[in-house]
Amino acid sequence: MGSNGADNAHNNAFGGGKNPGIGNTSGAGSNGSASSNRGNSNGWSWSNKPHKNDGFHSDGSYHITFHGDNNSKPKPGGNSGNRGNNGDGSSAKAGEITITPDNSKPGRYISSNPEYSLLAKLIDAESIKGTEVYTFHTRKGQYVKVTVPDSNIDKMRVDYVNWKGPKYNNKLVKRFVSQFLLFRKEEKEKNEKEALLKASELVSGMGDKLGEYLGEKYKNVAKEVAGDIKNFHGRNVRSYNEAMASLNKVLANPKMKVNKSDKDAIVNAWKQVNAQDMANKIGNLGKAFKVADLAIKVEKIREKSIEGYNTGNWGPLLLEVESWIIGGVVAGVAISLFGAVLSFLPISGLAVTVLGVIGIMTISYLSSFIDANRVSNINNIISSVIR
């Protein structure tokens, strides 16, 4: 008698049992000797060569091919080992998966072919202090959690939560996660470049707008900072102590002694910021900015900017940005997000002196994390910007 394809794939293909084929029999017969004699012990082989369709597609999805050696079709009465069918006589295309980011939840991916991605329709991925954690949601209430310290697949740990039935063959899990690690690495690089480009455009646009009031010197330095951001891909931010030391040089400039009325105006501008609304605007700039807890991050920047102007203590603001990176946000994305938040600050109706302070502080925050020499250049133009 035939049985359900999904259950059979779960119990046989990944359980390492005596019938390790993928998929089910046709309506008649059972998983016979063909499944144990053809293909590898997992029921299908792994492609060592990339398929022509592998990689990112224009819609943001990612294609991975897992079969390569045995392309034989299933036969009634048993699996071929590399290809099975779905219990209704139709063949399953073995080992080809398209992974699409779920735009409604950062770090979640939807698998087009859950039978070949650990039977998981949904995959959650996160980076925590250099450790990759993948959660494969299988049946209701149970999932597989894969932890990869330092992105080193040889250190991989597999945990089964609320699990019932046979467990997956860990070699199969390792191979899939190896491919997923490559996908995630490429995705992060792609997102970082996108974020840096968008942020550089925002900072450049802000520089052009403020430059109408603050002059060409400010506009030119702002464009240089925007260029620094655009080219920041693959780099690390300067340490908190280094960034704070650079920022303090700007704050020590006599022209940066802000009077109470100007300070109140800047604080009021930050108080007008609606964190959720700004998060929505930033999130709509592209996939790169769809990071977890975006509204909370915006709110933290708002609160700590107000604290900085009120107390003169800018340490908490810089520590906040540093904490994103420690928490797993790529450095380039963190700088981009910080720049985007600063660039969206409402400035209409503010006095020129207030605009000067905001303009200098914005590019100084960013440059303090990127380039000490750029901060020195900023310091040199302050007297011509703030009169």
N, C-alpha and C positions, 0 to 999 in steps of 0.2 A: 504494500500500500504506500502511496505517496504521502509526504508530510509537508508541513508549512516551510516555505523557503527561508524565511527570516530566522525562524527558530533553528532550522537545520544548519544554516550558515553559522549561527551563534554557537551551537553546541559542537559542530564538527570542524568547521574551518579554523576557528580560533581556539578551540579547546585542546587541540593536539591529540584528539581521540583517534579511534581506529578508522574513522571515515572522514578524513580531513579535506573534503572537497568544499568549494564555495558554491553556495546555492543549494538547490534541492534536486530531486529526481523529477522526471516528467510525471504525469499522472499515474503511470504504472511503474512497478518495480521499486527497487530500493538502491541506496548508495552501495554499489558493488565494488569489486576489486579494482575497477578502473580508477577509482578515486585514490586508492592507496598506492597504485603502481605508476601513476603518471604525475609529472610535475614534482614539486618538492614536498617536504613533510607538512607544509602549511596549506597545501592545496593549490598554490599558484606561485609563480616566480616573480622576482623583483627585476624591474628594468634597470640595467646598468647604464644605458645610454638614454639621454633625454629625447623625448618624442618631439616632433616638430611643433606640436601645439602646446608643449609645456611652457610654463612661465606665466607672466601677467598678461591679461587680455585688456582691451581698451575699456571694458566696463568695470575694471578693478578686481575681477575674479582671477583666480590662480589655478592653473591646470597641472596636475601631477599624473604621470603614468606609472603603473606598478607592475604590469605584466610585460613579458618580453620574449620568452623562449618558446612556449607552447601555445599556439593559437588554435588548437583543435577545438571543434565545436562539441557540445555535450551530446551524449547519445541517450536515447530513452533507456531507462533502467539504471543509470549511474552517471556520476560526474566524471569529467575528463581530468580533473585535478586542477587545470588552469582555468577552465571555463565550466560553469554549471548553468542550470537554468532555474526558473523561478517557480516550478511546481505546476506551471500551466503550459509547459512545452516551449515557452519563449526563452531565448538565451539571454544571459546576463553578460554585459561587456566587462570582462574582468579587469579590475585594477585601475580603472580610469576615474579620477575624481576631480571635480571642479569645486574649489573652496572659495566661497564668496563672503567678504566681510559683512556683518550685520550692522547696517548704519544706525540702527536704533540702540545698539549697546556696544560701546568700545571694547575691543578684545574678544568679541564673540564672532564665530565663523559658522557658516551654514554649509554643510557638505551635500553635494548633489547626488552622491551615491553612498549612503550610510553603510551599505553592506560591505564596502571595501575600505572604510575609514573607521575601523573598530566598531562598526554598527552604530556610529554616532551621527545623528543628524545635526547636532549642535556641538561645537567645540569652543570652550573658553580658554583663552591664553593670556597670561600675564607675566611680566618680568618683575621680580622682587630682589633687589640688590644683587643683580647678576645671575639670579636663578630663574630659569624658565619653568613655569608651572602650567600644565595642560590638563584640562578636565574634559573627558569625553563622556557626554551624556548619552547613555544607552537606553535602557528601559526605564520606565517611571520609577523614581526613587532610588536608582542605583547608577553608579558611574565609576569610571576608571580615572584615577588621578596620577599623572605622570610628572615627576619632578626631575629636572635636569640642572644640577648645580654647575655654575660657570659655563653654561651652554655646552657642557662636555657629555656627549651621549654615553660614554663609558661609565659615567657616574649615575646613570639613570636609575630612578627608583619608581616602581609601579605599585600603587595601592588600589585595592578594590573595596569600594564602599557600598555597604548594604547588598553585597553580591550574592546571587543565587546561580547555581549551575557551574559548568566548567569555566575555568579562567583562560584568558587568551595566552597564546604562545608568546613569551616575552621577546623572542627573536623577531617576531612579526611586529610587535609593538615598537621595538627599537628601530626597525627599518622605517616604519611609517613616521615615527617622531624625528628620525634623522632628516627625512625629506621635509617635514613640517618646520624643523629648525632652519633649514635653508630658505624656505618660503618666508618665514618670519624675519630672518635677517634681511632678505631682499626687500620685504615690505617696509621694514623700519628705515632702511636707507632711502627708499623711494619717498616715504612720508616725511623724513627729515628734510630732504631736498625741497619738497613741496612747501613745507612749513617755513623754511628759511627764505625761500623766494617770496612767499606771501608776506612774511613779516618785513622783509627788506622793502617791499613795495609800500607797505603801510608807513614805515618809518620815513621813507623817501617822500611820500605824499604829505606826511605831517610836516617834514622839513620845508617842503615847498609852501605849504599853507602858512606856517609860522614865519618863514623867511620873508613873506610880504610885509611883516611888521618888524622883524628882527634884523633883516639885512642879508646881503649875499654871503657874508662870512659864515653866518649860522647855517644858511641853506647848503653851502658847500660842505661844511663839516658833517651835517646831518646826512648828506648823500654818501660821504665816506663811511660813516657808521653803518648806513644801509648796505653798502658794499661789503663791509666786514661781516655783517650778518649773512648775506647771501652766500659768502664763501666760507662759512663756518662749518660746513659739512665734515663729519668725521673727527672733529676736534673736541677737546674737553674744555670746560669753563675753567677760569682761574679759581683758586681756592677762595673761601670766604674771607680769610685774612688778607689775601692779596687784593681782592675786590674792594674790601672795606678801606684798605690803606689808600687805594687810588681815589675812591669816592671822597675820603676825608680831605684830600688835597683840594678838591673842587669846593667842598663845604667851607674850607678855611679861607677861601678867597673873600676879601672884604665885600665885594659886590654881591655875595650870596647871603649876606645878612638881611633876612627878609623882615620887613616891618609887619606889625600886627594886622593891619587891614589887608595887606596882600596875602598874608598867611591865612587869614580867615576866608578870603576869596578862594584860595586853592583848596582848603579843607572842604568848603561848601561844594566845590565842583566834584570832589571825590564822594561827598555824601549823596550827591544826586545820582551816582552810578547805581543802576539796578543790576545786581550780579547775574541774575538769571537772564535778563534781556541781553546783557553784554555777552554772556556765554553762548546764547543762541546766535548772535551775530558772528562771533568768532568761529563757532562750530560750523557755520554755513560757508566759511571760507574754503573748506576742503577737508578731506578725510584726515589730513595730518593733525588737525586741531580737535578731532573727536577723541580727546583723552578722558579718562575716568575722572569723575567729580569736577568737571570743568567749572561749574558755577561756584563750587566751594573754593577753588583756586582763585577765581576772580574776586570773590568776597575777601579772601585772605589778603590779596594785594591791596584791595580798597582799604581794609582796616589798618594794615601796616603802613600804608602811605600816609594815612591820616595821623597815625601815631608818630611817624617820622617828622611831619611838619609841626605837630603840636609839641613834641618833646625834644626834637633834634637827634633822636636815636634812630638811626637808619639800619642798625644791625638786624632787627627782626625781619625787615623787608628782604634783605639779601639772603638771610637764612631761610626764608620761605622758599625762594627760588632754588636754593641749594637742596632743600628737602625734597623737591620734586625729583631731582636727579638721583638722589640717594634712594628714593622710592621706586626708581625704575624708568622714569621718563628720560628719553634720549636727550643728551645735552643740547643738541641743536633745536629740538622741539621745545625744550624748556625756555631757551632764549627767545625763540620765535613767539611762544605764548606770552611771555613777559612783555615783549615788544608790542604785541597786538593789544594787550590790555592797556598799556601806557598810551598807545596811539589812539585808542577809542575814548579817552577822557574828554568829556564835553568842555569846550573852551570858548564857545561863542559868548560875546558880551564882556569878556574879561579885559582888564586894562593891559597895556603893552608891557608894563613892568611885571605883571603877573605871568603873562605869556612867556616872557624872558626866563623867569625862574622855572616854569614848567618845562620849557623847551630845553634848557640846559640840564635840568635834573633827568629828563627822559633819556637823552643820549648819554649822559654820564653813568646812569644805572647800567645801561646795556654795555657800554664800553668798559666799565670796571670789571665785568666778567670776561671780556674778550681780549682787550689790548691796552696795556698801561700807557703806551705811547700815544694812543688816540685820546686817552683821558687828558694827557698833558696838552695836546692840541686844543681840546675843548677849553681847558683852563686858560689858555692864551687868548681866546676870543671873548671871554666873559665880559671884559670891560667895554667891548664894543656892542655887545648884545643887551646887557642890562645897564641902563643909564640912570 
